Amino acid sequence: MSMTLDIPEEVLAAIPVPESERERYLRLEIACSLYLRDLLSLGKAAELAGLSRMDFGKEVGERGIPRHYTEEELASDLAYARGE
């Protein structure tokens, strides 16, 4: 399933971003907002933004958005690092 968001032209025109950049900009803004509110994981927010997890993580850091990192994610990352 996918979704199309209908944004009035007047609203789009009010966004001070070149027209060619608007979709990318809006996807990133929505992804950051949903990640900030802990409604999307880093991976899913990165997917929505059209960025790699690493690039989205950098964007989150530059915006001062706290990372959501659970104990389960730490355990999974440590297991991965050990080759398990």
Gaussian input, Z-matrix of N, CA and C with variables (Angstrom, degrees):
# hf/3-21g

backbone

0 1
 N
 C     1     B1
 C     2     B2     1     A1
 N     3     B3     2     A2     1     D1
 C     4     B4     3     A3     2     D2
 C     5     B5     4     A4     3     D3
 N     6     B6     5     A5     4     D4
 C     7     B7     6     A6     5     D5
 C     8     B8     7     A7     6     D6
 N     9     B9     8     A8     7     D7
 C    10    B10     9     A9     8     D8
 C    11    B11    10    A10     9     D9
 N    12    B12    11    A11    10    D10
 C    13    B13    12    A12    11    D11
 C    14    B14    13    A13    12    D12
 N    15    B15    14    A14    13    D13
 C    16    B16    15    A15    14    D14
 C    17    B17    16    A16    15    D15
 N    18    B18    17    A17    16    D16
 C    19    B19    18    A18    17    D17
 C    20    B20    19    A19    18    D18
 N    21    B21    20    A20    19    D19
 C    22    B22    21    A21    20    D20
 C    23    B23    22    A22    21    D21
 N    24    B24    23    A23    22    D22
 C    25    B25    24    A24    23    D23
 C    26    B26    25    A25    24    D24
 N    27    B27    26    A26    25    D25
 C    28    B28    27    A27    26    D26
 C    29    B29    28    A28    27    D27
 N    30    B30    29    A29    28    D28
 C    31    B31    30    A30    29    D29
 C    32    B32    31    A31    30    D30
 N    33    B33    32    A32    31    D31
 C    34    B34    33    A33    32    D32
 C    35    B35    34    A34    33    D33
 N    36    B36    35    A35    34    D34
 C    37    B37    36    A36    35    D35
 C    38    B38    37    A37    36    D36
 N    39    B39    38    A38    37    D37
 C    40    B40    39    A39    38    D38
 C    41    B41    40    A40    39    D39
 N    42    B42    41    A41    40    D40
 C    43    B43    42    A42    41    D41
 C    44    B44    43    A43    42    D42
 N    45    B45    44    A44    43    D43
 C    46    B46    45    A45    44    D44
 C    47    B47    46    A46    45    D45
 N    48    B48    47    A47    46    D46
 C    49    B49    48    A48    47    D47
 C    50    B50    49    A49    48    D48
 N    51    B51    50    A50    49    D49
 C    52    B52    51    A51    50    D50
 C    53    B53    52    A52    51    D51
 N    54    B54    53    A53    52    D52
 C    55    B55    54    A54    53    D53
 C    56    B56    55    A55    54    D54
 N    57    B57    56    A56    55    D55
 C    58    B58    57    A57    56    D56
 C    59    B59    58    A58    57    D57
 N    60    B60    59    A59    58    D58
 C    61    B61    60    A60    59    D59
 C    62    B62    61    A61    60    D60
 N    63    B63    62    A62    61    D61
 C    64    B64    63    A63    62    D62
 C    65    B65    64    A64    63    D63
 N    66    B66    65    A65    64    D64
 C    67    B67    66    A66    65    D65
 C    68    B68    67    A67    66    D66
 N    69    B69    68    A68    67    D67
 C    70    B70    69    A69    68    D68
 C    71    B71    70    A70    69    D69
 N    72    B72    71    A71    70    D70
 C    73    B73    72    A72    71    D71
 C    74    B74    73    A73    72    D72
 N    75    B75    74    A74    73    D73
 C    76    B76    75    A75    74    D74
 C    77    B77    76    A76    75    D75
 N    78    B78    77    A77    76    D76
 C    79    B79    78    A78    77    D77
 C    80    B80    79    A79    78    D78
 N    81    B81    80    A80    79    D79
 C    82    B82    81    A81    80    D80
 C    83    B83    82    A82    81    D81
 N    84    B84    83    A83    82    D82
 C    85    B85    84    A84    83    D83
 C    86    B86    85    A85    84    D84
 N    87    B87    86    A86    85    D85
 C    88    B88    87    A87    86    D86
 C    89    B89    88    A88    87    D87
 N    90    B90    89    A89    88    D88
 C    91    B91    90    A90    89    D89
 C    92    B92    91    A91    90    D90
 N    93    B93    92    A92    91    D91
 C    94    B94    93    A93    92    D92
 C    95    B95    94    A94    93    D93
 N    96    B96    95    A95    94    D94
 C    97    B97    96    A96    95    D95
 C    98    B98    97    A97    96    D96
 N    99    B99    98    A98    97    D97
 C   100   B100    99    A99    98    D98
 C   101   B101   100   A100    99    D99
 N   102   B102   101   A101   100   D100
 C   103   B103   102   A102   101   D101
 C   104   B104   103   A103   102   D102
 N   105   B105   104   A104   103   D103
 C   106   B106   105   A105   104   D104
 C   107   B107   106   A106   105   D105
 N   108   B108   107   A107   106   D106
 C   109   B109   108   A108   107   D107
 C   110   B110   109   A109   108   D108
 N   111   B111   110   A110   109   D109
 C   112   B112   111   A111   110   D110
 C   113   B113   112   A112   111   D111
 N   114   B114   113   A113   112   D112
 C   115   B115   114   A114   113   D113
 C   116   B116   115   A115   114   D114
 N   117   B117   116   A116   115   D115
 C   118   B118   117   A117   116   D116
 C   119   B119   118   A118   117   D117
 N   120   B120   119   A119   118   D118
 C   121   B121   120   A120   119   D119
 C   122   B122   121   A121   120   D120
 N   123   B123   122   A122   121   D121
 C   124   B124   123   A123   122   D122
 C   125   B125   124   A124   123   D123
 N   126   B126   125   A125   124   D124
 C   127   B127   126   A126   125   D125
 C   128   B128   127   A127   126   D126
 N   129   B129   128   A128   127   D127
 C   130   B130   129   A129   128   D128
 C   131   B131   130   A130   129   D129
 N   132   B132   131   A131   130   D130
 C   133   B133   132   A132   131   D131
 C   134   B134   133   A133   132   D132
 N   135   B135   134   A134   133   D133
 C   136   B136   135   A135   134   D134
 C   137   B137   136   A136   135   D135
 N   138   B138   137   A137   136   D136
 C   139   B139   138   A138   137   D137
 C   140   B140   139   A139   138   D138
 N   141   B141   140   A140   139   D139
 C   142   B142   141   A141   140   D140
 C   143   B143   142   A142   141   D141
 N   144   B144   143   A143   142   D142
 C   145   B145   144   A144   143   D143
 C   146   B146   145   A145   144   D144
 N   147   B147   146   A146   145   D145
 C   148   B148   147   A147   146   D146
 C   149   B149   148   A148   147   D147
 N   150   B150   149   A149   148   D148
 C   151   B151   150   A150   149   D149
 C   152   B152   151   A151   150   D150
 N   153   B153   152   A152   151   D151
 C   154   B154   153   A153   152   D152
 C   155   B155   154   A154   153   D153
 N   156   B156   155   A155   154   D154
 C   157   B157   156   A156   155   D155
 C   158   B158   157   A157   156   D156
 N   159   B159   158   A158   157   D157
 C   160   B160   159   A159   158   D158
 C   161   B161   160   A160   159   D159
 N   162   B162   161   A161   160   D160
 C   163   B163   162   A162   161   D161
 C   164   B164   163   A163   162   D162
 N   165   B165   164   A164   163   D163
 C   166   B166   165   A165   164   D164
 C   167   B167   166   A166   165   D165
 N   168   B168   167   A167   166   D166
 C   169   B169   168   A168   167   D167
 C   170   B170   169   A169   168   D168
 N   171   B171   170   A170   169   D169
 C   172   B172   171   A171   170   D170
 C   173   B173   172   A172   171   D171
 N   174   B174   173   A173   172   D172
 C   175   B175   174   A174   173   D173
 C   176   B176   175   A175   174   D174
 N   177   B177   176   A176   175   D175
 C   178   B178   177   A177   176   D176
 C   179   B179   178   A178   177   D177
 N   180   B180   179   A179   178   D178
 C   181   B181   180   A180   179   D179
 C   182   B182   181   A181   180   D180
 N   183   B183   182   A182   181   D181
 C   184   B184   183   A183   182   D182
 C   185   B185   184   A184   183   D183
 N   186   B186   185   A185   184   D184
 C   187   B187   186   A186   185   D185
 C   188   B188   187   A187   186   D186
 N   189   B189   188   A188   187   D187
 C   190   B190   189   A189   188   D188
 C   191   B191   190   A190   189   D189
 N   192   B192   191   A191   190   D190
 C   193   B193   192   A192   191   D191
 C   194   B194   193   A193   192   D192
 N   195   B195   194   A194   193   D193
 C   196   B196   195   A195   194   D194
 C   197   B197   196   A196   195   D195
 N   198   B198   197   A197   196   D196
 C   199   B199   198   A198   197   D197
 C   200   B200   199   A199   198   D198
 N   201   B201   200   A200   199   D199
 C   202   B202   201   A201   200   D200
 C   203   B203   202   A202   201   D201
 N   204   B204   203   A203   202   D202
 C   205   B205   204   A204   203   D203
 C   206   B206   205   A205   204   D204
 N   207   B207   206   A206   205   D205
 C   208   B208   207   A207   206   D206
 C   209   B209   208   A208   207   D207
 N   210   B210   209   A209   208   D208
 C   211   B211   210   A210   209   D209
 C   212   B212   211   A211   210   D210
 N   213   B213   212   A212   211   D211
 C   214   B214   213   A213   212   D212
 C   215   B215   214   A214   213   D213
 N   216   B216   215   A215   214   D214
 C   217   B217   216   A216   215   D215
 C   218   B218   217   A217   216   D216
 N   219   B219   218   A218   217   D217
 C   220   B220   219   A219   218   D218
 C   221   B221   220   A220   219   D219
 N   222   B222   221   A221   220   D220
 C   223   B223   222   A222   221   D221
 C   224   B224   223   A223   222   D222
 N   225   B225   224   A224   223   D223
 C   226   B226   225   A225   224   D224
 C   227   B227   226   A226   225   D225
 N   228   B228   227   A227   226   D226
 C   229   B229   228   A228   227   D227
 C   230   B230   229   A229   228   D228
 N   231   B231   230   A230   229   D229
 C   232   B232   231   A231   230   D230
 C   233   B233   232   A232   231   D231
 N   234   B234   233   A233   232   D232
 C   235   B235   234   A234   233   D233
 C   236   B236   235   A235   234   D234
 N   237   B237   236   A236   235   D235
 C   238   B238   237   A237   236   D236
 C   239   B239   238   A238   237   D237
 N   240   B240   239   A239   238   D238
 C   241   B241   240   A240   239   D239
 C   242   B242   241   A241   240   D240
 N   243   B243   242   A242   241   D241
 C   244   B244   243   A243   242   D242
 C   245   B245   244   A244   243   D243
 N   246   B246   245   A245   244   D244
 C   247   B247   246   A246   245   D245
 C   248   B248   247   A247   246   D246
 N   249   B249   248   A248   247   D247
 C   250   B250   249   A249   248   D248
 C   251   B251   250   A250   249   D249

   B1=1.4430
   B2=1.5236
   B3=1.2692
   B4=1.4605
   B5=1.5183
   B6=1.3146
   B7=1.4615
   B8=1.5207
   B9=1.3018
   B10=1.4522
   B11=1.5185
   B12=1.3064
   B13=1.4596
   B14=1.5200
   B15=1.3099
   B16=1.4570
   B17=1.5249
   B18=1.3244
   B19=1.4639
   B20=1.5207
   B21=1.3257
   B22=1.4739
   B23=1.5337
   B24=1.3008
   B25=1.4643
   B26=1.5237
   B27=1.3399
   B28=1.4575
   B29=1.5294
   B30=1.3193
   B31=1.4590
   B32=1.5291
   B33=1.3217
   B34=1.4689
   B35=1.5276
   B36=1.3213
   B37=1.4632
   B38=1.5209
   B39=1.3288
   B40=1.4670
   B41=1.5258
   B42=1.3279
   B43=1.4715
   B44=1.5235
   B45=1.3396
   B46=1.4639
   B47=1.5366
   B48=1.3240
   B49=1.4635
   B50=1.5204
   B51=1.3265
   B52=1.4738
   B53=1.5297
   B54=1.3073
   B55=1.4670
   B56=1.5249
   B57=1.3141
   B58=1.4668
   B59=1.5294
   B60=1.3219
   B61=1.4662
   B62=1.5282
   B63=1.3129
   B64=1.4744
   B65=1.5229
   B66=1.3169
   B67=1.4668
   B68=1.5237
   B69=1.3246
   B70=1.4574
   B71=1.5281
   B72=1.3256
   B73=1.4666
   B74=1.5282
   B75=1.3299
   B76=1.4602
   B77=1.5231
   B78=1.3327
   B79=1.4698
   B80=1.5200
   B81=1.3210
   B82=1.4593
   B83=1.5227
   B84=1.3200
   B85=1.4665
   B86=1.5265
   B87=1.3194
   B88=1.4643
   B89=1.5252
   B90=1.3246
   B91=1.4628
   B92=1.5226
   B93=1.3235
   B94=1.4659
   B95=1.5235
   B96=1.3137
   B97=1.4595
   B98=1.5295
   B99=1.3146
   B100=1.4617
   B101=1.5289
   B102=1.3341
   B103=1.4609
   B104=1.5318
   B105=1.3195
   B106=1.4567
   B107=1.5240
   B108=1.3120
   B109=1.4646
   B110=1.5261
   B111=1.3450
   B112=1.4678
   B113=1.5322
   B114=1.3407
   B115=1.4577
   B116=1.5212
   B117=1.3385
   B118=1.4610
   B119=1.5158
   B120=1.3189
   B121=1.4597
   B122=1.5276
   B123=1.3183
   B124=1.4600
   B125=1.5230
   B126=1.3267
   B127=1.4619
   B128=1.5189
   B129=1.3326
   B130=1.4637
   B131=1.5273
   B132=1.3255
   B133=1.4635
   B134=1.5298
   B135=1.3255
   B136=1.4674
   B137=1.5237
   B138=1.3255
   B139=1.4674
   B140=1.5325
   B141=1.3217
   B142=1.4632
   B143=1.5273
   B144=1.3222
   B145=1.4645
   B146=1.5256
   B147=1.3320
   B148=1.4621
   B149=1.5159
   B150=1.3437
   B151=1.4601
   B152=1.5189
   B153=1.3210
   B154=1.4611
   B155=1.5275
   B156=1.3172
   B157=1.4626
   B158=1.5236
   B159=1.3269
   B160=1.4624
   B161=1.5299
   B162=1.3206
   B163=1.4686
   B164=1.5223
   B165=1.3368
   B166=1.4532
   B167=1.5296
   B168=1.3313
   B169=1.4609
   B170=1.5203
   B171=1.3242
   B172=1.4709
   B173=1.5284
   B174=1.3230
   B175=1.4704
   B176=1.5252
   B177=1.3142
   B178=1.4611
   B179=1.5333
   B180=1.3222
   B181=1.4615
   B182=1.5219
   B183=1.3246
   B184=1.4637
   B185=1.5242
   B186=1.3188
   B187=1.4683
   B188=1.5262
   B189=1.3233
   B190=1.4585
   B191=1.5232
   B192=1.3221
   B193=1.4676
   B194=1.5261
   B195=1.3223
   B196=1.4661
   B197=1.5271
   B198=1.3260
   B199=1.4624
   B200=1.5162
   B201=1.3172
   B202=1.4603
   B203=1.5249
   B204=1.3030
   B205=1.4578
   B206=1.5200
   B207=1.3165
   B208=1.4567
   B209=1.5278
   B210=1.3043
   B211=1.4660
   B212=1.5259
   B213=1.3260
   B214=1.4653
   B215=1.5359
   B216=1.3277
   B217=1.4659
   B218=1.5256
   B219=1.3226
   B220=1.4587
   B221=1.5151
   B222=1.3264
   B223=1.4649
   B224=1.5269
   B225=1.3241
   B226=1.4581
   B227=1.5215
   B228=1.3198
   B229=1.4669
   B230=1.5143
   B231=1.3175
   B232=1.4600
   B233=1.5235
   B234=1.3241
   B235=1.4588
   B236=1.5284
   B237=1.3071
   B238=1.4579
   B239=1.5306
   B240=1.3375
   B241=1.4690
   B242=1.5225
   B243=1.3357
   B244=1.4749
   B245=1.5208
   B246=1.3061
   B247=1.4565
   B248=1.5170
   B249=1.3128
   B250=1.4770
   B251=1.4991
   A1=108.95
   A2=116.70
   A3=121.96
   A4=107.96
   A5=114.88
   A6=119.74
   A7=108.97
   A8=115.39
   A9=121.66
   A10=107.23
   A11=115.64
   A12=121.33
   A13=108.27
   A14=116.52
   A15=121.75
   A16=108.57
   A17=115.85
   A18=121.54
   A19=107.61
   A20=117.09
   A21=119.43
   A22=111.97
   A23=115.41
   A24=121.84
   A25=111.75
   A26=117.26
   A27=120.57
   A28=111.28
   A29=115.97
   A30=120.58
   A31=109.68
   A32=116.82
   A33=120.36
   A34=111.20
   A35=116.04
   A36=120.32
   A37=111.78
   A38=117.48
   A39=121.24
   A40=112.55
   A41=116.79
   A42=120.36
   A43=107.65
   A44=117.44
   A45=120.57
   A46=113.26
   A47=114.62
   A48=122.05
   A49=106.45
   A50=118.29
   A51=119.02
   A52=110.83
   A53=116.19
   A54=121.72
   A55=111.65
   A56=117.52
   A57=121.08
   A58=112.76
   A59=117.96
   A60=122.96
   A61=113.24
   A62=117.86
   A63=120.66
   A64=113.72
   A65=118.35
   A66=119.24
   A67=110.78
   A68=117.19
   A69=120.95
   A70=110.17
   A71=115.42
   A72=121.30
   A73=111.28
   A74=116.78
   A75=120.87
   A76=111.85
   A77=117.45
   A78=119.96
   A79=110.36
   A80=116.84
   A81=120.68
   A82=111.13
   A83=117.42
   A84=121.04
   A85=111.43
   A86=116.51
   A87=120.33
   A88=110.11
   A89=116.56
   A90=120.51
   A91=111.13
   A92=117.51
   A93=120.98
   A94=111.32
   A95=116.32
   A96=120.64
   A97=111.11
   A98=117.14
   A99=120.43
   A100=111.50
   A101=116.74
   A102=119.67
   A103=110.53
   A104=116.78
   A105=121.72
   A106=111.13
   A107=116.70
   A108=121.89
   A109=112.23
   A110=116.44
   A111=123.17
   A112=112.03
   A113=115.70
   A114=121.11
   A115=111.58
   A116=116.67
   A117=122.12
   A118=109.08
   A119=115.35
   A120=120.36
   A121=108.71
   A122=116.20
   A123=120.56
   A124=110.65
   A125=116.59
   A126=120.68
   A127=112.95
   A128=116.60
   A129=120.13
   A130=111.07
   A131=117.31
   A132=120.25
   A133=109.92
   A134=116.73
   A135=120.55
   A136=110.25
   A137=115.71
   A138=120.56
   A139=110.59
   A140=116.85
   A141=120.75
   A142=110.94
   A143=116.75
   A144=121.58
   A145=112.57
   A146=116.57
   A147=119.62
   A148=112.50
   A149=115.96
   A150=121.76
   A151=110.24
   A152=116.15
   A153=119.88
   A154=107.88
   A155=116.76
   A156=120.10
   A157=110.30
   A158=116.14
   A159=120.58
   A160=110.50
   A161=117.37
   A162=120.35
   A163=111.59
   A164=117.08
   A165=119.23
   A166=109.95
   A167=116.85
   A168=120.42
   A169=111.86
   A170=116.67
   A171=120.40
   A172=110.59
   A173=115.95
   A174=120.80
   A175=110.22
   A176=116.83
   A177=122.01
   A178=109.69
   A179=116.16
   A180=120.67
   A181=112.28
   A182=116.53
   A183=120.42
   A184=112.01
   A185=116.40
   A186=121.02
   A187=112.08
   A188=116.96
   A189=120.21
   A190=113.46
   A191=116.25
   A192=120.61
   A193=108.08
   A194=117.76
   A195=119.90
   A196=111.07
   A197=115.26
   A198=120.37
   A199=109.99
   A200=116.34
   A201=122.77
   A202=105.87
   A203=116.18
   A204=119.80
   A205=107.74
   A206=115.29
   A207=120.01
   A208=110.55
   A209=114.97
   A210=120.43
   A211=110.66
   A212=117.12
   A213=120.73
   A214=110.67
   A215=116.66
   A216=119.80
   A217=110.32
   A218=117.24
   A219=120.58
   A220=110.37
   A221=117.18
   A222=120.83
   A223=110.80
   A224=116.39
   A225=120.80
   A226=111.13
   A227=117.32
   A228=120.87
   A229=111.66
   A230=116.87
   A231=120.16
   A232=111.14
   A233=117.06
   A234=120.99
   A235=109.96
   A236=116.86
   A237=121.33
   A238=110.95
   A239=116.18
   A240=121.34
   A241=110.67
   A242=116.84
   A243=121.23
   A244=111.50
   A245=118.49
   A246=122.17
   A247=113.31
   A248=116.37
   A249=120.37
   A250=111.68
   D1=141.09
   D2=173.91
   D3=-132.28
   D4=169.96
   D5=-176.79
   D6=-134.75
   D7=142.27
   D8=173.82
   D9=-112.17
   D10=130.16
   D11=-179.37
   D12=-104.35
   D13=122.56
   D14=-178.91
   D15=-94.35
   D16=110.03
   D17=-179.55
   D18=-110.42
   D19=125.53
   D20=-179.02
   D21=-56.14
   D22=142.45
   D23=-178.42
   D24=-55.87
   D25=-37.34
   D26=179.89
   D27=-63.02
   D28=-36.86
   D29=178.38
   D30=-69.63
   D31=-46.25
   D32=178.16
   D33=-58.56
   D34=-42.80
   D35=-179.20
   D36=-64.73
   D37=-25.12
   D38=-179.59
   D39=-78.72
   D40=-13.53
   D41=179.12
   D42=-80.42
   D43=119.03
   D44=-174.87
   D45=-77.91
   D46=58.43
   D47=179.69
   D48=-133.37
   D49=139.67
   D50=178.39
   D51=-54.25
   D52=143.24
   D53=-177.35
   D54=-52.07
   D55=-39.47
   D56=-178.63
   D57=-66.66
   D58=-17.24
   D59=-178.04
   D60=-103.45
   D61=-7.65
   D62=-170.75
   D63=-61.30
   D64=-46.66
   D65=-177.94
   D66=-61.44
   D67=-46.80
   D68=179.52
   D69=-60.52
   D70=-43.99
   D71=180.00
   D72=-60.43
   D73=-48.84
   D74=-178.04
   D75=-66.09
   D76=-39.12
   D77=177.53
   D78=-62.20
   D79=-41.51
   D80=178.93
   D81=-65.96
   D82=-43.51
   D83=179.66
   D84=-62.26
   D85=-43.83
   D86=179.07
   D87=-65.11
   D88=-44.01
   D89=-179.86
   D90=-61.31
   D91=-44.53
   D92=179.16
   D93=-63.61
   D94=-41.86
   D95=-179.80
   D96=-63.64
   D97=-45.04
   D98=-179.78
   D99=-68.27
   D100=-35.89
   D101=176.69
   D102=-67.22
   D103=-43.74
   D104=179.07
   D105=-56.54
   D106=-39.91
   D107=-178.58
   D108=-84.48
   D109=6.06
   D110=178.91
   D111=60.71
   D112=32.73
   D113=177.12
   D114=-94.80
   D115=-19.52
   D116=174.44
   D117=-131.38
   D118=145.72
   D119=173.50
   D120=-71.85
   D121=167.91
   D122=177.71
   D123=-58.24
   D124=-44.15
   D125=-178.49
   D126=-63.61
   D127=-44.66
   D128=-179.68
   D129=-70.20
   D130=-37.17
   D131=177.00
   D132=-65.50
   D133=-40.27
   D134=177.24
   D135=-61.48
   D136=-42.17
   D137=178.50
   D138=-61.25
   D139=-44.99
   D140=178.03
   D141=-60.97
   D142=-40.88
   D143=-179.13
   D144=-74.31
   D145=-14.66
   D146=-177.62
   D147=76.13
   D148=28.63
   D149=-179.10
   D150=-121.04
   D151=161.49
   D152=171.81
   D153=-70.63
   D154=161.35
   D155=177.36
   D156=-58.20
   D157=-39.75
   D158=-178.84
   D159=-64.62
   D160=-47.52
   D161=-179.34
   D162=-65.97
   D163=-38.47
   D164=177.73
   D165=-67.43
   D166=-39.22
   D167=176.47
   D168=-59.46
   D169=-39.35
   D170=176.71
   D171=-64.14
   D172=-42.89
   D173=179.17
   D174=-61.54
   D175=-44.38
   D176=178.25
   D177=-59.01
   D178=-44.87
   D179=179.46
   D180=-63.44
   D181=-43.17
   D182=179.82
   D183=-63.61
   D184=-28.57
   D185=179.63
   D186=-87.83
   D187=-4.00
   D188=-179.86
   D189=73.14
   D190=22.55
   D191=178.55
   D192=-82.67
   D193=125.33
   D194=-179.89
   D195=-63.16
   D196=139.16
   D197=177.29
   D198=-76.64
   D199=140.87
   D200=174.92
   D201=-96.02
   D202=112.49
   D203=-176.14
   D204=-140.03
   D205=105.25
   D206=-175.04
   D207=-85.94
   D208=166.36
   D209=176.02
   D210=-61.13
   D211=-36.03
   D212=178.61
   D213=-64.61
   D214=-40.16
   D215=178.13
   D216=-66.03
   D217=-39.97
   D218=176.80
   D219=-61.10
   D220=-46.62
   D221=179.70
   D222=-60.86
   D223=-41.33
   D224=178.48
   D225=-64.75
   D226=-43.15
   D227=178.95
   D228=-65.13
   D229=-40.68
   D230=178.39
   D231=-65.29
   D232=-41.50
   D233=177.71
   D234=-62.53
   D235=-42.29
   D236=178.05
   D237=-61.35
   D238=-43.44
   D239=-179.30
   D240=-64.36
   D241=-31.74
   D242=178.31
   D243=-81.83
   D244=-4.51
   D245=179.43
   D246=82.96
   D247=20.79
   D248=-179.07
   D249=-91.07

